[in-house]
Amino acid sequence: YSVFPYYYKREDNKYVNGITAPLKKQNVNFVSHKVERNDTLDSLALYYYGNSIYFWAIADFNGITDCYADLKVGNIIKIPTFNAIEFDIE
């Protein structure tokens, strides 16, 4: 996902694209979601975050490198709490 995440930077009124580091995975609250038929990363992002463009957060948090691969029904996916998402910048 070469142009994600995106967010609006209020300081200079610009959209920021690109990922600089993986998400932190320790000490982050999340919801466990049991994958159902027809679930996709973007449909889960739409359901949990209200916007499908944030599919990258779910993919990165779960170590999913192929965002177009089908999710396996019955598997558990961790949905990080959106306001707790931070990048693991060292």
C-alpha positions in Angstrom: 0.0 0.0 0.0 2.2 2.7 -1.4 0.0 5.7 -0.8 -1.4 5.0 2.6 -2.1 6.0 5.3 -3.5 9.4 4.4 -4.5 12.1 6.8 -5.0 15.8 6.7 -2.3 17.8 8.3 -3.9 20.9 9.7 -0.7 22.8 10.4 0.0 23.3 6.6 -3.5 22.3 5.2 -2.2 19.4 3.2 -3.0 15.7 2.8 -0.1 13.4 3.8 0.4 10.1 1.9 2.8 7.3 2.4 3.8 4.9 5.2 6.9 5.6 7.1 6.9 2.8 9.7 4.8 -0.1 10.8 2.1 0.3 13.4 2.9 -0.3 17.1 1.4 -3.5 18.1 2.2 -3.6 21.8 -0.1 -2.0 24.3 -2.7 -1.1 21.7 -6.4 -1.8 22.4 -8.1 -3.8 19.7 -11.4 -5.7 19.0 -11.3 -9.3 17.9 -13.4 -9.9 14.8 -14.3 -13.4 13.6 -14.0 -13.3 9.8 -17.4 -14.0 8.1 -18.2 -14.7 4.5 -17.6 -11.7 2.2 -15.5 -9.8 4.8 -12.7 -7.8 3.2 -10.2 -5.5 4.7 -11.9 -2.4 3.3 -15.4 -3.6 4.4 -14.0 -4.1 8.0 -12.4 -0.7 7.9 -15.8 0.8 6.8 -17.6 -1.0 9.5 -15.2 -0.2 12.4 -13.8 3.1 11.3 -16.5 4.6 9.1 -14.1 4.8 6.1 -12.8 2.0 3.9 -9.6 3.8 3.1 -8.2 2.8 6.5 -8.0 -0.9 5.4 -4.2 -0.5 5.7 -4.4 -0.2 9.5 -6.1 -3.6 9.8 -3.7 -5.1 7.3 -0.6 -3.8 9.0 -1.7 -4.6 12.5 -2.4 -8.2 11.5 0.8 -8.7 9.4 -1.2 -9.0 6.2 1.0 -8.2 3.2 -1.3 -9.0 0.4 -4.3 -6.7 0.8 -6.1 -8.4 -2.0 -5.9 -11.9 -0.6 -9.2 -13.4 0.6 -9.6 -13.5 4.4 -10.3 -17.0 5.7 -13.7 -17.5 7.2 -13.5 -18.3 10.8 -10.1 -16.7 11.4 -9.8 -14.0 14.1 -8.6 -10.5 12.9 -7.5 -7.9 15.4 -9.0 -4.4 14.7 -6.9 -1.8 16.4 -8.7 1.0 18.2 -8.4 3.8 15.7 -7.5 6.6 18.1 -4.8 4.4 19.6 -3.0 3.8 16.3 0.7 4.9 16.4 3.6 4.3 14.2 6.6 2.4 15.5 9.2 5.1 14.8 12.6 4.6 16.4 
